[in-house]
Amino acid sequence: MATEVKSPLTLRKMTQDDLLGAIELSQEQSWPHRPEDWELFFELGEGIVAELDDKVVGTIMAWRFGEDYATIGMVIVTNEIQGQGIGRKLMQAMLDQLEGCNVVLNATQEGLPLYAKLGFVPCGVVRQHQGPAPAMPLIELMPGERVRPVGGSDEHLVDMYSKASGMDRSHIFEALCRDSSAVVLSRDHEPVGFALLRRFGRGRAIAPIVAPDLDGAKVLITHWLGARAGKFCRIDVVEGLGLSKWLEAEGLPCVGTVTTMVRGKAPMPQEGPQVFAIAAQALG
Ligand SMILES: CC(C)(COP(=O)(O)OP(=O)(O)OC[C@H]1O[C@@H](n2cnc3c(N)ncnc32)[C@H](O)[C@@H]1OP(=O)(O)O)[C@@H](O)C(=O)NCCC(=O)NCCS
């Protein structure tokens, strides 16, 4: 049963000191984010908190990708005071802050009605696969195909990532790489895709995965799942590219979906490698 909010609610800029309160909110929702995950989001983005009696009771964050695009995530209002307009206030304040940007987000079932009322329209689905990594036989590589660690001459991967996602990913790529291992898929010595294995939540996430085609994505996933057999892994797969069905069959089940929504112009990925799995539901 919701408690009616009587004392004044303040919305203000999120600071580093708010992260402890923010973590409590995500834990209340049984979201898996570790303090380090919140810290990374905070380092890369901007946030607003709702405060009541000196306590953080709501959060929202956003990340800018170039001048035209931003994503919104970590939208949470503590259970006890949901349904009283606080989520809408947080969203409105963040949308004001992001004025002029096309905004993308991944909506839970609970968030979807609010976002729809604010002009967001569905443009895709992300399927969350996770569990102990199944032991998988290695996929036979095509002639000329190779999976290798990222090297010093791979600085164009960030460009590949930006083109594949239709958003300038330069400022997040380096940070994502910091606490992760990365491999490149090359064909005839040309890099055509990559996958990061990052610490996230309850274990590791293979996130993002950028690949030239479904077979390439499978090769990259098999590489990382094979290296992590039996350990918790998560992959947030873009629906419609064929990966989800394959992962189910291989033993990494889908545990839920979120609806990708956009307000403004949808990102326009360029021809070439595609994003098969996103970096995080919050970051897109
Ligand atoms: C999603 C969430 C942030 C919304 O916050 P909130 O303070 O409860 O939302 P509000 O009270 O501002 O309601 C927002 C609007 O959505 C509408 N709404 C909410 N649930 C709805 C439903 N099931 N069907 C139709 N409309 C609904 C409300 O009527 C309200 O519309 P109005 O402003 O026109 O009256 C909150 O429910 C939450 O934290 N959920 C758990 C975490 C989560 O899933 N976050 C979203 C991540 S993408």
The ligand as a MOL file (V3000), in Angstrom:
LIG
                    3D

  0  0  0     0  0            999 V3000
M  V30 BEGIN CTAB
M  V30 COUNTS 48 50 0 0 0
M  V30 BEGIN ATOM
M  V30 1 C 8.4470 3.3720 -13.3730 0
M  V30 2 C 8.4600 4.2410 -12.1290 0
M  V30 3 C 9.7660 4.9970 -12.0610 0
M  V30 4 C 7.3080 5.2420 -12.2380 0
M  V30 5 O 7.3830 6.1180 -11.1240 0
M  V30 6 P 6.0610 6.6070 -10.3610 0
M  V30 7 O 6.4100 7.7140 -9.4610 0
M  V30 8 O 5.3860 5.4380 -9.7750 0
M  V30 9 O 5.2000 7.1250 -11.6160 0
M  V30 10 P 4.1460 8.2960 -11.6250 0
M  V30 11 O 3.3040 8.2690 -10.3900 0
M  V30 12 O 4.8300 9.5730 -11.9630 0
M  V30 13 O 3.2200 7.8260 -12.8380 0
M  V30 14 C 3.5890 8.1320 -14.1430 0
M  V30 15 C 2.4210 7.9850 -15.0950 0
M  V30 16 O 2.3090 6.6260 -15.5190 0
M  V30 17 C 0.9770 6.1900 -15.3640 0
M  V30 18 N 0.9790 4.7610 -15.0970 0
M  V30 19 C 1.7170 4.1180 -14.1850 0
M  V30 20 N 1.4530 2.7910 -14.2420 0
M  V30 21 C 0.5380 2.6280 -15.2450 0
M  V30 22 C -0.1490 1.5100 -15.7800 0
M  V30 23 N 0.0840 0.2760 -15.3330 0
M  V30 24 N -1.0100 1.7140 -16.7860 0
M  V30 25 C -1.2490 2.9700 -17.2580 0
M  V30 26 N -0.6480 4.0770 -16.7640 0
M  V30 27 C 0.2310 3.8920 -15.7720 0
M  V30 28 C 0.4430 6.9960 -14.2170 0
M  V30 29 O -0.9530 7.0570 -14.2530 0
M  V30 30 C 1.0790 8.3340 -14.4820 0
M  V30 31 O 0.3840 9.0480 -15.4870 0
M  V30 32 P -0.0750 10.5830 -15.2420 0
M  V30 33 O 1.1680 11.3350 -14.8330 0
M  V30 34 O -0.6150 10.9950 -16.5560 0
M  V30 35 O -1.0770 10.4810 -14.1430 0
M  V30 36 C 8.2520 3.3780 -10.8450 0
M  V30 37 O 7.0900 2.6370 -11.0040 0
M  V30 38 C 9.3990 2.4440 -10.5430 0
M  V30 39 O 10.3880 2.8350 -9.9280 0
M  V30 40 N 9.2920 1.1560 -10.9430 0
M  V30 41 C 10.3270 0.1560 -10.6610 0
M  V30 42 C 11.5970 0.3980 -11.4270 0
M  V30 43 C 11.3530 0.4710 -12.9150 0
M  V30 44 O 10.8380 -0.4500 -13.5410 0
M  V30 45 N 11.7610 1.6020 -13.5080 0
M  V30 46 C 11.6530 1.8490 -14.9330 0
M  V30 47 C 12.9070 1.4670 -15.5930 0
M  V30 48 S 12.8310 1.7000 -17.3330 0
M  V30 END ATOM
M  V30 BEGIN BOND
M  V30 1 1 1 2
M  V30 2 1 2 3
M  V30 3 1 2 4
M  V30 4 1 2 36
M  V30 5 1 4 5
M  V30 6 1 5 6
M  V30 7 2 6 7
M  V30 8 1 6 8
M  V30 9 1 6 9
M  V30 10 1 9 10
M  V30 11 2 10 11
M  V30 12 1 10 12
M  V30 13 1 10 13
M  V30 14 1 13 14
M  V30 15 1 14 15
M  V30 16 1 15 16
M  V30 17 1 15 30
M  V30 18 1 16 17
M  V30 19 1 17 18
M  V30 20 1 17 28
M  V30 21 1 18 19
M  V30 22 1 18 27
M  V30 23 2 19 20
M  V30 24 1 20 21
M  V30 25 1 21 22
M  V30 26 2 21 27
M  V30 27 1 22 23
M  V30 28 2 22 24
M  V30 29 1 24 25
M  V30 30 2 25 26
M  V30 31 1 26 27
M  V30 32 1 28 29
M  V30 33 1 28 30
M  V30 34 1 30 31
M  V30 35 1 31 32
M  V30 36 2 32 33
M  V30 37 1 32 34
M  V30 38 1 32 35
M  V30 39 1 36 37
M  V30 40 1 36 38
M  V30 41 2 38 39
M  V30 42 1 38 40
M  V30 43 1 40 41
M  V30 44 1 41 42
M  V30 45 1 42 43
M  V30 46 2 43 44
M  V30 47 1 43 45
M  V30 48 1 45 46
M  V30 49 1 46 47
M  V30 50 1 47 48
M  V30 END BOND
M  V30 END CTAB
M  END
